[in-house]
């Protein structure tokens, strides 16, 4: 009995410690979001752009110049995308917004036909006129103050969002130095691990390096798959004459990420 009690107490202490650690990590990450998120974005972009920089460097282009060339190429792609695709997306979004009233009227008409034909409609109406409507109204009355309080609390975070925007603006700077110092980071990042030289440290280095390699392959593969999905679906939608083909293909490509 004593050993069972000790075992149960140890399990409870372990679970409590784990909960506290997870909560503490989440709290720290939430406070450091304006700093960590731009670094994470820059890291992902470095995963994607590093092969291009390495290719130019193998062509005897200095690494700094290669990075600037990649930045110029990326800026040209973004400008071309904004100048060619975005206007068409805006037109299709506007057309879709104009068609929303027609879609809603058709939906209302189909619902009216369903209520006249289906036996389930009368049951739904009787349920709605009874306890269901009262319970929903009661819930809405209780939820309204909580929702308004939530919006007020979100409004108080405008300053933190401003800091996040400033951090996002620093992404190109972080990206430049991540690409420039790639070799130095690969050689010396293990020196900053708070672990003494031992087989345990070698194991940690191996695990982190493996995770990093898999992340590189994952992000590159996901971006390639998303581009292929968006491109091929857009071509297919245009081929069958589907309305809002570019918008649907663009959304499908984003969702593939």
PLY file of the C-alpha trace (Angstrom):
ply
format ascii 1.0
element vertex 257
property float x
property float y
property float z
element edge 256
property int vertex1
property int vertex2
end_header
0.00 0.00 0.00
2.82 2.37 0.85
4.53 1.75 -2.49
1.27 2.33 -4.36
0.75 5.58 -2.52
4.32 6.68 -3.26
3.95 5.68 -6.92
0.66 7.58 -7.23
2.17 10.64 -5.54
5.19 10.52 -7.87
2.92 10.25 -10.91
0.86 13.22 -9.73
3.99 15.28 -9.11
5.33 14.38 -12.55
2.05 15.33 -14.25
1.85 18.59 -12.28
5.45 19.44 -13.17
4.79 18.66 -16.83
1.70 20.87 -16.84
3.63 23.73 -15.22
6.49 23.38 -17.70
4.12 23.35 -20.71
2.25 26.36 -19.34
5.51 28.20 -18.71
6.82 27.48 -22.20
3.52 28.64 -23.70
3.60 31.82 -21.61
7.19 32.59 -22.67
6.42 31.89 -26.33
3.38 34.15 -26.19
5.44 36.99 -24.73
8.25 36.47 -27.25
6.02 36.11 -30.31
7.01 39.51 -31.80
10.64 38.31 -31.75
10.35 34.58 -32.45
7.78 34.73 -35.28
9.92 36.91 -37.60
12.90 34.64 -36.90
10.80 31.57 -37.70
9.58 33.13 -40.97
13.15 34.09 -41.89
14.32 30.55 -41.09
11.68 28.97 -43.31
12.51 31.36 -46.14
16.21 30.55 -45.67
15.37 26.85 -46.06
13.69 27.66 -49.37
16.19 30.13 -50.82
19.45 28.53 -49.70
19.65 26.10 -52.69
19.39 29.03 -55.11
22.14 30.93 -53.29
24.33 27.81 -53.24
23.74 27.31 -56.97
24.87 30.86 -57.73
27.85 30.44 -55.41
28.89 27.29 -57.30
28.84 29.47 -60.44
31.60 31.57 -58.78
29.28 34.36 -57.73
30.26 35.78 -54.31
27.78 34.72 -51.65
26.82 38.28 -50.70
26.16 39.17 -54.33
24.26 35.91 -54.81
22.00 36.75 -51.88
21.25 40.18 -53.32
20.52 38.61 -56.71
18.09 36.19 -55.06
16.44 39.09 -53.25
16.08 40.97 -56.54
14.66 37.86 -58.22
12.18 37.41 -55.37
11.16 41.07 -55.57
10.66 40.76 -59.33
8.47 37.65 -58.82
6.40 39.43 -56.16
5.99 42.54 -58.34
5.02 40.39 -61.32
2.52 38.45 -59.19
1.00 41.67 -57.84
0.83 43.19 -61.31
-0.69 40.20 -63.13
-2.46 37.83 -60.74
-3.68 40.14 -57.97
-5.83 42.37 -60.25
-7.59 39.30 -61.61
-8.11 38.02 -58.06
-9.63 41.36 -57.08
-12.02 41.22 -60.03
-13.13 37.67 -59.21
-13.57 38.49 -55.51
-15.70 41.50 -56.47
-17.80 39.39 -58.82
-18.26 36.77 -56.10
-19.35 39.47 -53.64
-21.88 40.76 -56.15
-23.26 37.24 -56.59
-23.70 36.63 -52.86
-27.27 38.09 -52.75
-28.31 35.82 -55.64
-26.77 32.82 -53.92
-28.54 33.68 -50.65
-31.89 34.07 -52.45
-31.45 30.69 -54.13
-30.55 29.14 -50.80
-33.61 30.66 -49.15
-35.79 29.41 -52.02
-34.40 25.90 -51.76
-34.91 25.97 -47.99
-38.54 27.04 -48.47
-39.12 24.18 -50.92
-37.50 21.76 -48.48
-39.69 22.94 -45.59
-42.81 22.36 -47.73
-41.81 18.88 -48.93
-39.75 17.26 -46.19
-41.40 15.72 -43.10
-38.33 16.68 -41.12
-39.11 20.37 -41.62
-42.22 20.26 -39.43
-40.26 18.53 -36.69
-37.53 21.13 -36.92
-40.08 23.96 -36.74
-41.78 22.43 -33.71
-38.42 21.96 -32.00
-37.37 25.51 -32.85
-40.62 26.98 -31.54
-40.13 25.11 -28.26
-37.14 24.61 -26.04
-34.46 24.95 -28.71
-35.20 28.60 -29.45
-35.40 29.50 -25.76
-32.11 27.76 -24.99
-30.35 29.45 -27.92
-31.66 32.85 -26.90
-30.56 32.25 -23.31
-27.12 31.15 -24.47
-26.80 34.19 -26.75
-27.75 36.51 -23.88
-25.08 34.98 -21.68
-22.44 34.90 -24.40
-22.86 38.53 -25.53
-21.06 40.07 -22.49
-18.25 37.56 -22.77
-17.84 38.29 -26.49
-17.79 42.05 -25.90
-15.21 41.60 -23.12
-13.08 39.51 -25.47
-13.17 42.23 -28.14
-12.16 44.85 -25.58
-9.24 42.69 -24.46
-8.17 42.20 -28.08
-8.26 45.94 -28.66
-5.76 46.35 -25.82
-3.26 44.26 -27.79
-2.88 46.78 -30.59
0.54 47.76 -29.27
1.76 44.16 -29.36
0.43 43.76 -32.91
2.35 46.90 -33.87
5.49 45.34 -32.42
4.80 42.19 -34.41
4.48 44.21 -37.62
7.81 45.87 -36.88
9.30 42.42 -36.38
7.85 41.21 -39.69
9.51 44.19 -41.36
12.84 42.86 -40.03
12.40 39.49 -41.76
14.56 40.45 -44.79
17.38 41.49 -42.45
17.21 38.20 -40.53
16.99 36.29 -43.80
20.06 38.03 -45.22
22.25 37.15 -42.24
20.93 33.58 -42.02
21.88 33.04 -45.66
25.20 34.88 -45.33
26.34 33.09 -42.16
25.12 29.63 -43.14
28.54 27.96 -42.99
29.44 29.63 -39.70
26.14 28.62 -38.13
26.57 25.00 -39.27
30.08 24.82 -37.82
29.60 26.56 -34.47
25.96 26.17 -33.40
26.85 23.17 -31.24
29.12 25.39 -29.12
26.06 27.19 -27.77
24.36 24.08 -26.43
24.35 24.21 -22.61
25.76 20.67 -22.41
29.30 19.51 -21.74
31.20 17.55 -24.36
30.05 13.96 -23.99
28.27 11.16 -25.78
25.01 12.68 -24.49
25.79 15.94 -26.31
26.66 14.02 -29.49
23.28 12.32 -29.29
21.49 15.66 -28.87
23.40 17.13 -31.84
22.48 14.13 -33.98
18.77 14.42 -33.07
18.63 18.18 -33.71
20.52 17.83 -37.00
18.15 15.08 -38.15
15.12 17.17 -37.24
16.60 20.12 -39.13
17.22 18.00 -42.24
13.66 16.69 -42.19
12.27 20.21 -41.70
14.23 21.42 -44.72
12.79 18.64 -46.88
9.31 19.19 -45.46
9.10 22.92 -46.15
10.62 22.64 -49.61
8.31 19.77 -50.49
5.22 21.53 -49.15
5.91 24.71 -51.12
6.57 22.70 -54.30
3.37 20.67 -53.83
1.33 23.81 -53.13
2.65 25.53 -56.26
1.92 22.49 -58.41
-1.57 22.07 -56.93
-2.48 25.71 -57.39
-1.08 25.88 -60.93
-2.63 22.64 -62.18
-6.00 23.25 -60.52
-6.17 26.76 -61.96
-5.44 25.41 -65.45
-8.07 22.71 -64.98
-10.68 25.19 -63.73
-10.04 27.46 -66.71
-10.22 24.47 -69.06
-13.70 23.46 -67.88
-14.92 27.07 -67.82
-15.48 27.22 -64.07
-16.36 30.60 -62.61
-13.75 32.18 -60.33
-11.13 29.74 -61.63
-8.12 31.83 -60.59
-9.54 32.56 -57.15
-10.36 28.91 -56.48
-6.96 27.73 -57.73
-5.17 30.32 -55.63
-7.11 29.34 -52.49
-6.50 25.64 -53.21
-2.77 26.29 -53.50
-2.70 28.18 -50.21
-4.65 25.45 -48.45
-2.21 22.85 -49.79
0.56 24.43 -47.73
0 1
1 2
2 3
3 4
4 5
5 6
6 7
7 8
8 9
9 10
10 11
11 12
12 13
13 14
14 15
15 16
16 17
17 18
18 19
19 20
20 21
21 22
22 23
23 24
24 25
25 26
26 27
27 28
28 29
29 30
30 31
31 32
32 33
33 34
34 35
35 36
36 37
37 38
38 39
39 40
40 41
41 42
42 43
43 44
44 45
45 46
46 47
47 48
48 49
49 50
50 51
51 52
52 53
53 54
54 55
55 56
56 57
57 58
58 59
59 60
60 61
61 62
62 63
63 64
64 65
65 66
66 67
67 68
68 69
69 70
70 71
71 72
72 73
73 74
74 75
75 76
76 77
77 78
78 79
79 80
80 81
81 82
82 83
83 84
84 85
85 86
86 87
87 88
88 89
89 90
90 91
91 92
92 93
93 94
94 95
95 96
96 97
97 98
98 99
99 100
100 101
101 102
102 103
103 104
104 105
105 106
106 107
107 108
108 109
109 110
110 111
111 112
112 113
113 114
114 115
115 116
116 117
117 118
118 119
119 120
120 121
121 122
122 123
123 124
124 125
125 126
126 127
127 128
128 129
129 130
130 131
131 132
132 133
133 134
134 135
135 136
136 137
137 138
138 139
139 140
140 141
141 142
142 143
143 144
144 145
145 146
146 147
147 148
148 149
149 150
150 151
151 152
152 153
153 154
154 155
155 156
156 157
157 158
158 159
159 160
160 161
161 162
162 163
163 164
164 165
165 166
166 167
167 168
168 169
169 170
170 171
171 172
172 173
173 174
174 175
175 176
176 177
177 178
178 179
179 180
180 181
181 182
182 183
183 184
184 185
185 186
186 187
187 188
188 189
189 190
190 191
191 192
192 193
193 194
194 195
195 196
196 197
197 198
198 199
199 200
200 201
201 202
202 203
203 204
204 205
205 206
206 207
207 208
208 209
209 210
210 211
211 212
212 213
213 214
214 215
215 216
216 217
217 218
218 219
219 220
220 221
221 222
222 223
223 224
224 225
225 226
226 227
227 228
228 229
229 230
230 231
231 232
232 233
233 234
234 235
235 236
236 237
237 238
238 239
239 240
240 241
241 242
242 243
243 244
244 245
245 246
246 247
247 248
248 249
249 250
250 251
251 252
252 253
253 254
254 255
255 256
